[in-house]
């Protein structure tokens, strides 16, 4: 069974940085390198929203995070990273990793003003 495991969340002041990781330890390498892996986030009372995505060829970002967030991947380790800089209070939420129909358990990011 495919499993995605997020880590790296925490509490940070506005303007700070965090790096999230999404590991896929049980997925075979060829599957990991096929298609797209996404980061989404959700805050209470709001729908889950797209943050960024990565394939082996392209990356995409939500307008709200462009220039501040960077998604990258270590194909050998089967990990997707989300480097977040210049964090804002509105970036607060639970961040989820997603690939196809599989979702991780999420990691909480809290940005204080």
Buried (B, 14 or more C-beta within 10 A) or exposed (E): EBEBBBBBBEEBEEEBEBEBBBBBEEBEEEBBBEEBBBBBBBBEEEEBEBBBBBEEEEBBBBEBBEEBBBBEBEEEEBBBBBBBBEBBEEBBBBBBBBBEEBBBEBBEBBBEE
